[in-house]
């Protein structure tokens, strides 16, 4: 059989020179009759040193890993779609694990727990399949590209006697569940992922005062009373359905919960850890270490919360705030606000982490403290002009500084970022500040994005990375019928007052965002499977109605 080379060589003119016209015609015919892979192979042979889009195919893995540390999640996932060479480079196991370690800390911690090499290999493969969907969901969440939204009114019940208005509904969100008071003895829990609803109550239908939602239990207590604290399991968590109780030596001041563990802060400044269904342990907080001896004598550091490490139940962080360190060289202005975190392991103190705010921010009001994604403690503080703090609208030249301080439970590193809005238009200033001062529940900070309700224009807005100079220009409006969930608000006597509308609380994570008011709540779905479950339920309900 004549080879292709021999055939092309036979195409010659009468004088023996190659017939370029005939050769070109045959080559064109050849190109149209070979596969895409064969064309790519020929291209690689003809241009062996060209990089173009396939530069990643020629770079060592170590260099790619260094490059990936400088990219955000969106860029890393987008690089996979550039070409096949880029896809191979950014989907190999080393790159996948690097992305998970950087952007999905909890999943990375779970991987490190398994010391069996064979099981680790299986987990590596599982993470490789899991990463694209998880990354897509997070990117959609940060860009506000939700699959759908649904508006819900609270279930109609008789007046909620014995509970303070307007917080009587006390809407809460945790790990894909929305819960609120149905009446003063029962709580409605809607699982957004399965689109199922349950009513949770204590067996003897005792009155519920304060309560906190976790992914396994609802913990109830009565503040400033020595009544027992009890935990009610959620119906879809596989628990036995029995309510667990614990009696305390002091009145409850504040409670935080993670899975089946409850941190209880009492009015006597005690910190107790209750493992639901198990023992109650008193933390040996004692005095602050000598490194904090500079605290002013007449100022007692207040315990803000006790936070659990998401992947080590024996690792607990007690957070103090609102204390002042005395700095003599600053004279009368030497009272600088601080945040102090004490770390405990197996009930024993192991370290103290202190953040001292810059002197320029000494007047900042700490308006929100929470635990962020990937288990970070964070505080958001605002420094505004006196006219804002006193309840008056700022003028066009007001300077507002937004400062976010975070402490990494994994890295033990403090980070702080500030943004300044000088000489911004009057209406834009009210996007963030509306007299009276912003309430702690009205701001959701999630992965360097701020969600806040604009009372002036009745819109929910998202602000991109607040550390960027142009962050205010990246506003994205979220569609919401705010009047349907907001309610009229109340006066100082607790009476409904239409002229003073109620405030909005915002909660959420990668999968859902929930905006709640006195009349109802709105849910944005970023989890495709949860949205499919909701749509399927709606279709079944329509079929039942028709039949």
N, C-alpha and C positions, 0 to 999 in steps of 0.2 A: 504494500500500500504506500502510495506517495505521501510523504509527510508534508505538512503545511509549509515548512521552510523550503523544501524542494520545489513545491508548486509555485511559490512566490518567486523563487530564483529562476524558474523557467519562463517567466513573463519578461521577455526581452524584445528589443527592436531588431531590425534587420542588421544593424551594425554591431549588434551584440551588447549594446547598452541596456540597463534596466528600463522597462516600460513603466514609468512612474504613474501614468494615467491608469493603466490596467491594474497595477498593484494597489493604487488608492481605491479603485472601484471594488476590488475583491476585499480589501480591508474593511470598507464601509459595510459591505454585505456581511462580513464576519461579525462586526460589532452588533448588528441587528439580530444575530442568530445565536448569541451566547447568553448565558444566564447572568444575573446581577452579580453573583459571587465571582464569576469568571472575569467580569469587567473590573471588579474591585481588585482582583488579583493582578490583572494586567496593569492597572493604575499604580499599585504598590511596586511592581517591578520596574515600571518606567520612571517613577519618582520615589526612589528608595529613601531619600533624605529629606523629603518635604514634611513639615509638621502640620501646618494648617489647623484643622479641627482635631487631629489625632495626636496632638502634642502630649496628652496624658499617657498615651501608650508607650512613650519613650522615657518617661520620668520614673525614677525609683520610688518605691512605696513610701520610704521615709520622707522624701521631699513632698509627696502628695499629702501625707498626714500633716506635715507642717503647714502646707497651704490651706488645708481644710480647717485648721484651727482659727484661721483668719476670716472664714466665711460664715454667714448665717445659714440657718436651716434651709431657707428657700433657695439660696444659691447652690447649696450642696445637692439638693434633690433635683434642681433644674439642670445641673451639669450632667446628669445621667441621660438626658434627652438630646444632648448635642450630637453624639455619634455613637457608633457601636464601641469604638475604642474608649471613649469617655465613659460609656456605660459600664464596660468591663473594669475600668479603673476605679470608679466610684461605687461599685457594688461588690467589690471583693470583700472578703471577710474582715481583713484588717481595717478597711475604711468604714465598713458598717459598724464595727465595734467602737471605732473612734467617734462616730456620729452619735451612737447611743450613749457613750460615756459623757460626751459634752452636752448634749441636748436632752437626754432622758435619764437623769441621775438615778431615780428610784429603780428603774429597770436594770440599770448597770449594777446597782447594789445587790439586787436579787441574783444576778449572774455570779457575782463574786462569792455569794454564800455557798454555792455548790462546789465542793472540792473534788467530786468525782469527775475525772477527765472525760469519760464517755458521756455522762450527763451534760457536762459543759459543752461538748461538741453538739449535742442535740439542741441545747439552748441557743447556741450560736446560729444554727440553721433556722430555728424558730424566730429569732430576732431578725434575721435577714428577710424573712417573709413578712414579719410584723411591721418593720420600719416604714415602708412606703405608705401604708394606710395611716399609721400614727402621725407621720410627718405631714401628710396631706391634710389631715384633720386639724392639726395645730396651725398650719399656714392659713387654712380657711378661717379659723377662729380669729387669728390676729388681723386678717384682712376684712373681717366682718362679712364674709361670703357664706352666710348660713343657708342651709337647705330649705328651711321653712321656719315660720314662727306661729305660735298659737296663743290666743288671748283667753284667759279664764277668769270667771267671777268666783269668789269664794262661795262655798255651799251655804245656802240660806238656812239659818238657824235662829232660834230665839235670842234675845239680847244676852250678851256674854257677861253675866253678873259676876262680880268679884274680880274682874280683870281690868287693868288700867287701859283706858282709851287714849290714843289710837293704837297702841301696841298690842291690842287684844288678840289679833290674828297671829302675830309673831311669825311671819313667814320666814322659813329657813331653807337653805339648799346645801346638800352634801352628797358628793359622789353619785350624781345622777338621780337624786331624789329631792322632791319638793314637799315640804311639810308645813302645816299651819293649824291653828286651833280651830276645831269644828265647834266646840263649845268649851265650857270651863272644866270638862272632865274627859275630853277625847281629842285626838289629833288625827288629821287626815294626812296620809303619806302617799304620794304619787311617784311610782318608779318610772322615770322617763324612758329608761332603756327597754323595759318590757311593756310599758303602757298599761300597768296594772295599778289599782288604787286600793288602799286598805285603811281602816280606821283603827287606831291603836288607843287602848285605854287600860287603866289599872283594873285588876280583877274586881275590886270592891268599889270601882268608880269614884275614887277619891278625887278631890279637886286638884287640878294641876296649876301651879303658879309659874315659876320660871322653868324652862327646859332647853336642852341642847340636843341637836341631831348629829349622829355619827353614821357610819356606813353599816353598823350592826345594831345599835341601840338608840333609844331616846332616854336621856337622863333627866330626871325632874327633881326640883328642890324648891324651897321657899327661902328667899334671901333674908338674912338677919333673923332667922328663926332656927331653933335647934330641932326642928322636925326631921325625921329620917329622910335620907336621900334614896331615891329608887330608880331603877333602870328597867325599861320595857323593851323587849326584843322586837325587831321588825319582823313582820310575818314571812317575808321571803328570804330570810337569811339562814334558814335551817336550824334556828334555835328551838328550845323546847316550849317556848311561849310563856314561861314563868317569869314573873316580875321579881327582880332581885332588890333587896333593901340593905341599907347600912345606916347605923346610928353614929352620930358624930359628937365629939365632946364640946364643940363650939359651933356658933352659927356660921352658915355658909355665906361667903362674900362673892366668890366668883368660881366658875367651873369651866374646865375645858376637857374635851374627850377625844380620844383617838382609838378607833376599833373598840376593844373591850376594856380599855384603861381610862380612868377618870382622874384628872388632877383637880383637887379641891383646895381652894384658898379660903381660909376662914377669917372671921373678923379679928381673931387673935394673931393674925399674920403667920398662921401655920400653913404648911403645904403638906397635903396628904395625897397619897396615890392609892386608889382603889381599883383592884382588878375585879371586874364584875363577876360575881359568883365565887370570888376568892377573898383574900385578906385585904385589910386596910393598913397601909404603912405610912408612918410619919417621917417626912424628910428631915434630915439633920441640917437645916439651913444655918442655924446659929447666927453669928455676927459676920459681917462682910470681912474679907481678909484685910491684912495690914496695908495692902496696896491701895485700898480705898479709904484710908484713914482721913483723907482730906474732906470727907463729907461734912457739911456744916452741922454743928451739934444740934441745932433746933430743927433740923430737917431729917425726917426719917424716910429712907427710900421705900417707895410703895411697890408692892409686887404686882406687876401687870398681868402676868400669866405664867403658866407652866406648860411648856411645849414638849411633846414627845417626838423623838426621832422616829421617822416613818418606818425605818427598817431595823431598829434595835430598841426593843421595848424597855431595856435596862438603861438606855441613854436618855436623860431628861435635862431640859434647860429651863431654868427659872429666870424670868425676865423682870428687871426693875426699870422703872422710868420715873420722870418727874423730879429727880433728885438734882441737887446743885453741888458742884465741886467749887471750893474756894480757891481762887488763884490770886495770891496777894499782890502780884505786880500789876493787876488790873484795877486795884483800888476798889471803890464802891461798885464798879461794874464787873466785879470778878466772879459773879455767880453764873457759871456756865452749865447749861442743862446737859445731862448725860444719859446714856442708855447702858445698863449693865446686865450682862448675861452670865449666870453661874451654871456651869456644866457639872452634872452628876452622873456617875456610872455605878450601877449596883447600889444606889443609895448613898454613895460616898462622893464628896466634892472632889473634883479633879482639876478644874481650871475656872478662871474668871476672865471674861472678855469685856472690855470697856470701850465705848465709843464716846469721845468728847467732841461735841459740836464746835465748829469754828466760832470764834468770837463774833464774827459778822452776823451770825445767825442766832445770837443769844436771845432775841425777842421772839423767835419762832414759836408758834403754837403747834404742839403735837396733836394732830387731829385724828390720826388713825394708826393703829398698831395691829398687825396681823401676821399670819404665817403664809408666805408666798409659795409658789410652785417649787418643786424639788426641795422642799423642806428648808426654806430660808425664813428667818425672822426678819421682819421689816417694819420700819416706821416711816410714815410720810408726814412731813411737817411743812407748814406754810409760814412765810414771813411776809406780812402785808403792812401797808401804811396804817397809821392809827385810825384813820377814818373808816377803814374796812373793819378793823377789830371792834370799833365802837358801834357798828351796826349801820353805817351810812355808806352810800354808794361811792366808790372811788372815782376820782376825776380821770381825765384822759391821760394824764401824765403819771399816774400811779405806777409804782414799780413793785412787782410781785415776784417773789422767789419761791419756787417749789423745790423742796429738797426731799429726796428719797434715800433713806439709809437702810441697808440690808446686811444681815450677818448670815454667812453660809454655814449651815449645820454640818455640811460635809467638809468644807475647806477651812473653816474657822477663820475666815477672812472677812473684815468689814469693807463694804463698798458704799460710797455716797456720791450721789450725782445731784446737781442743781440746775434749774432752768430759770431764766429771768425774762419777764415780759415787759420791757420798758416801752412807754409811750404807745401803748396799744389802744385801739379804738375802744370807746366806752362800753359798747355792747359786748365785745369780745372778752373784756375783763369779767363780765358777769357770767361767762361760761363756766368759770371756776368758783367764783365767790358771789354768793347772794345772801344778804343779811336775813336772818342772823347767821352766824358762822356755819360753815359746811358741817353737817353731821357725819360721824364716822362711817355710817352705813351707806352713805351716798356716793362713795368712790370705790371703784374696784380696780386695783392695780394687779395686773397679771402679765408676766413676761414682758416687762418694760412697756406696757400699754395701759393707759388710763381710760376707764369708762366712767362717765359722769353725766348726770342729768342737768340739762340747761333749763332752769326754771323760767328764764326770760322768754325763750322761744318755744318752750315745751317740747324739747327734743332730747333724745339720748345721743350723746356724741362719744366717739372714740378718738383718742389722741395717740398717735404713734410714739415711738421712742422719745420720752421726754428729755433725754440727755442730748438730743440733737438741737442745734441752734434754731432750725426751722420747724420744730415739732408742732407749733401752733398752726402751721399751714397744712398739716396732714390730717385735718379734721375729717372724719367720716360720719355722716348722719345715719342713724339707725331708725328705721321706720317703726313708729309705735303710736298707738292710740292712747295717749297718756291719760286723758280725762276718764277713760273707762276703768282705770285701775287706781287712780290717784286718791279720790275721796275729797271731802270738803275741808278736812283739817279741824282743829279744835282751838278753843281759846284757853286762857289760863285756868279756867274752872273745869276743863274737860268737856265743854259743850261744843257740838258741831258748829263750825263757823266758815261759811263759804268764802269769806274775804281773806281767810288765811289757809290756803290749800296745804294739804298734808305733804310730807316728804316722801321721797322714793328711795328704796334700798336696792342695791345691785349686788348680786352674788354670781359666781360662775367658775368655770374651769375650761379645759380644752374642748369638752363635749357640749356644754350647755351654758347659756347665760340667762339668768332669771332676774327680772325687774319687777319689784313688788310694791304695792301701795295698800291703802286701807280697803279698797273695794275689790281688788283682784291682783292678778300677776300675768306677766307676759314671758314666754319661754322662746328662746332662739335655739334651734337644733343645728348643731355642727357634726353630730354623729349620724352617719348615713343609715346604719342599721336601726338606730332608735327611731329615726324618721320613718323608715319602712314599717316598723312595728306600729307606729301611730297611724299611718295611712291604712294599714291592713285592718286595724280595729275600727276605723271610721267606715271602711267599706262593709265590714260585717254588720255594723250598726245600721247602715242604710238598707242592707238586705233584710234585716229583721223588721225595720219600719215598713218596708214595702209589702212584706208578706203579712 
